[in-house]
Amino acid sequence: MAMTASTMLELGTLAPDFQLPDVVSGQTISLQTFTDKKALLVMFICQHCPFVKHVKQELAQLGQDYVPQDVGIVAISANSIETHPMDSPAHLKAMAEESGFNFPFCYDESQETAKRYTAACTPDFFLFDQTKRLVYRGQLDKSRPGNGIPVTGKDLRSALDALLANQSVDPDQKPSIGCNIKWKPGNEPPYFG
């Protein structure tokens, strides 16, 4: 299992726009979909990655806990389906339905959205405030496949809770660790590798 760390995009960065199809509903999801939300959580995940499988139920629980609190959540998969067919839209849809995701799960076929967010791994998390400024990027928690630490979502939940309470989010943030995004040959961004 190769491990890749998130790029730790600069805090305060404005959320890049996107227009991507939701694999479940077929609707186009964009930044404007979340205009009136108190916060926006953008998660880069996929179907096949052992790191994502390890936290999949916690991701579903995050949706159950925070969507009702007026937090916008969107999951995005940008993996090349030429090399990783298990990350095709049909498989992503099955994963979303099986896991009970109550948020859109989009497919970034061009990989341009992943590049704009400097997404590097799955899972990779980006939390924006009401003005769509980045306040948290990093790990869900300290749990990794095989390390024996329970999956709690502690780090990301602390950031979400602080944001919803109109408090400052702790800037001491640890990178997410996961499988690298599977870039199409020749499409690797400059920050990759």
NORDARA-V413394 format. One record per pair of residues at least 6 apart in sequence whose ideal C-beta (glycine too) atoms are under 7 Angstrom apart, sorted by the first residue. I is the first residue (numbers start at 1). J is the second residue. D is the distance in whole Angstrom. If there is no record, write none. Layout:
# NORDARA-V413394
i=I j=J d=D
i=I j=J d=D
This chain:
# NORDARA-V413394
i=1 j=50 d=6
i=2 j=179 d=7
i=2 j=180 d=7
i=3 j=177 d=5
i=4 j=120 d=6
i=4 j=121 d=4
i=4 j=178 d=6
i=4 j=179 d=7
i=4 j=180 d=4
i=5 j=120 d=7
i=5 j=121 d=7
i=5 j=175 d=4
i=5 j=177 d=6
i=6 j=120 d=5
i=6 j=121 d=6
i=6 j=124 d=5
i=6 j=137 d=6
i=6 j=138 d=6
i=6 j=175 d=5
i=6 j=176 d=4
i=7 j=118 d=4
i=7 j=120 d=5
i=7 j=191 d=5
i=8 j=137 d=6
i=8 j=138 d=7
i=8 j=175 d=6
i=9 j=117 d=7
i=9 j=118 d=5
i=9 j=126 d=7
i=9 j=134 d=6
i=9 j=137 d=5
i=11 j=134 d=5
i=11 j=135 d=7
i=11 j=171 d=6
i=12 j=133 d=5
i=12 j=134 d=6
i=13 j=134 d=4
i=14 j=132 d=6
i=14 j=133 d=6
i=15 j=31 d=6
i=15 j=40 d=6
i=15 j=128 d=5
i=15 j=132 d=4
i=16 j=116 d=4
i=16 j=117 d=6
i=17 j=30 d=6
i=17 j=31 d=5
i=18 j=30 d=6
i=18 j=31 d=6
i=18 j=113 d=4
i=19 j=28 d=6
i=19 j=30 d=5
i=20 j=29 d=6
i=20 j=76 d=7
i=20 j=106 d=4
i=20 j=107 d=7
i=20 j=108 d=6
i=20 j=113 d=6
i=21 j=28 d=6
i=21 j=106 d=6
i=21 j=107 d=6
i=22 j=29 d=5
i=22 j=104 d=4
i=22 j=105 d=6
i=22 j=106 d=6
i=23 j=89 d=4
i=23 j=92 d=5
i=23 j=93 d=4
i=23 j=96 d=7
i=23 j=105 d=5
i=23 j=106 d=7
i=23 j=107 d=5
i=24 j=93 d=5
i=24 j=96 d=5
i=24 j=97 d=7
i=24 j=105 d=6
i=29 j=74 d=6
i=29 j=104 d=5
i=29 j=106 d=5
i=31 j=132 d=7
i=34 j=40 d=5
i=34 j=72 d=3
i=37 j=70 d=6
i=37 j=71 d=6
i=37 j=72 d=4
i=38 j=70 d=5
i=38 j=71 d=6
i=38 j=130 d=5
i=38 j=164 d=6
i=39 j=71 d=5
i=39 j=72 d=7
i=39 j=127 d=6
i=39 j=128 d=7
i=39 j=129 d=6
i=39 j=130 d=7
i=39 j=160 d=7
i=39 j=163 d=5
i=39 j=164 d=7
i=40 j=72 d=4
i=40 j=128 d=4
i=40 j=132 d=7
i=41 j=71 d=6
i=41 j=73 d=5
i=41 j=125 d=7
i=41 j=127 d=5
i=42 j=74 d=6
i=42 j=76 d=7
i=42 j=117 d=7
i=42 j=126 d=4
i=43 j=59 d=7
i=43 j=75 d=5
i=43 j=123 d=6
i=43 j=125 d=5
i=44 j=76 d=5
i=44 j=78 d=6
i=44 j=114 d=6
i=44 j=119 d=4
i=44 j=122 d=6
i=44 j=123 d=7
i=44 j=124 d=4
i=44 j=181 d=7
i=45 j=52 d=5
i=45 j=59 d=7
i=45 j=75 d=5
i=45 j=77 d=6
i=45 j=122 d=5
i=45 j=123 d=5
i=46 j=52 d=6
i=46 j=77 d=5
i=46 j=79 d=5
i=46 j=87 d=5
i=46 j=122 d=5
i=47 j=86 d=5
i=47 j=87 d=5
i=47 j=91 d=5
i=47 j=92 d=6
i=47 j=95 d=5
i=48 j=84 d=6
i=48 j=86 d=4
i=48 j=87 d=6
i=49 j=122 d=5
i=49 j=178 d=6
i=49 j=179 d=4
i=50 j=145 d=5
i=51 j=122 d=6
i=51 j=123 d=6
i=51 j=144 d=7
i=51 j=145 d=6
i=51 j=178 d=4
i=51 j=179 d=6
i=52 j=122 d=5
i=52 j=123 d=5
i=52 j=178 d=7
i=54 j=143 d=7
i=54 j=145 d=5
i=54 j=151 d=7
i=55 j=123 d=6
i=55 j=140 d=6
i=55 j=151 d=5
i=56 j=99 d=5
i=57 j=99 d=7
i=58 j=140 d=7
i=58 j=151 d=5
i=58 j=153 d=5
i=60 j=99 d=5
i=60 j=100 d=5
i=60 j=101 d=6
i=62 j=73 d=7
i=62 j=153 d=6
i=63 j=73 d=6
i=63 j=101 d=6
i=63 j=102 d=4
i=63 j=103 d=5
i=64 j=102 d=6
i=66 j=73 d=7
i=66 j=160 d=6
i=67 j=73 d=6
i=67 j=102 d=5
i=67 j=103 d=6
i=69 j=164 d=6
i=71 j=160 d=7
i=73 j=103 d=4
i=74 j=103 d=6
i=74 j=104 d=5
i=74 j=106 d=6
i=75 j=101 d=7
i=75 j=103 d=6
i=75 j=105 d=4
i=76 j=106 d=5
i=76 j=108 d=5
i=76 j=113 d=6
i=77 j=87 d=5
i=77 j=92 d=5
i=77 j=107 d=6
i=77 j=108 d=7
i=78 j=108 d=4
i=78 j=111 d=5
i=78 j=113 d=7
i=78 j=114 d=4
i=78 j=119 d=7
i=78 j=181 d=5
i=79 j=87 d=4
i=79 j=181 d=6
i=79 j=182 d=4
i=80 j=182 d=5
i=80 j=183 d=6
i=80 j=184 d=5
i=81 j=87 d=6
i=81 j=88 d=5
i=82 j=184 d=7
i=83 j=182 d=5
i=84 j=182 d=5
i=89 j=107 d=5
i=92 j=105 d=6
i=92 j=107 d=6
i=96 j=105 d=4
i=108 j=114 d=6
i=111 j=183 d=6
i=111 j=184 d=6
i=111 j=187 d=6
i=114 j=181 d=6
i=115 j=189 d=5
i=117 j=126 d=6
i=118 j=191 d=6
i=119 j=181 d=6
i=120 j=180 d=7
i=120 j=181 d=6
i=120 j=191 d=7
i=120 j=192 d=7
i=121 j=176 d=6
i=121 j=177 d=7
i=121 j=178 d=4
i=121 j=179 d=6
i=121 j=180 d=6
i=121 j=181 d=7
i=122 j=178 d=5
i=122 j=179 d=5
i=122 j=181 d=6
i=123 j=140 d=6
i=123 j=176 d=6
i=123 j=178 d=5
i=124 j=176 d=5
i=124 j=178 d=7
i=125 j=137 d=6
i=125 j=138 d=7
i=125 j=140 d=6
i=125 j=156 d=6
i=125 j=176 d=6
i=126 j=134 d=6
i=126 j=137 d=5
i=127 j=135 d=6
i=127 j=136 d=4
i=127 j=159 d=5
i=127 j=160 d=7
i=127 j=163 d=7
i=128 j=134 d=6
i=128 j=135 d=7
i=129 j=135 d=5
i=129 j=163 d=6
i=135 j=159 d=7
i=135 j=163 d=6
i=135 j=169 d=4
i=136 j=156 d=7
i=136 j=159 d=4
i=136 j=169 d=5
i=136 j=173 d=6
i=137 j=173 d=7
i=138 j=155 d=6
i=138 j=173 d=4
i=138 j=174 d=5
i=138 j=175 d=6
i=138 j=176 d=6
i=139 j=155 d=5
i=139 j=174 d=5
i=139 j=175 d=6
i=139 j=176 d=5
i=139 j=177 d=7
i=140 j=153 d=5
i=140 j=155 d=6
i=140 j=156 d=5
i=140 j=176 d=7
i=141 j=151 d=6
i=141 j=152 d=5
i=141 j=153 d=6
i=141 j=154 d=4
i=141 j=155 d=5
i=142 j=149 d=5
i=143 j=149 d=4
i=143 j=150 d=6
i=143 j=151 d=4
i=144 j=177 d=6
i=155 j=174 d=7
i=158 j=170 d=7
i=159 j=169 d=5
i=162 j=168 d=7
i=162 j=169 d=5
i=163 j=169 d=6
i=183 j=192 d=6
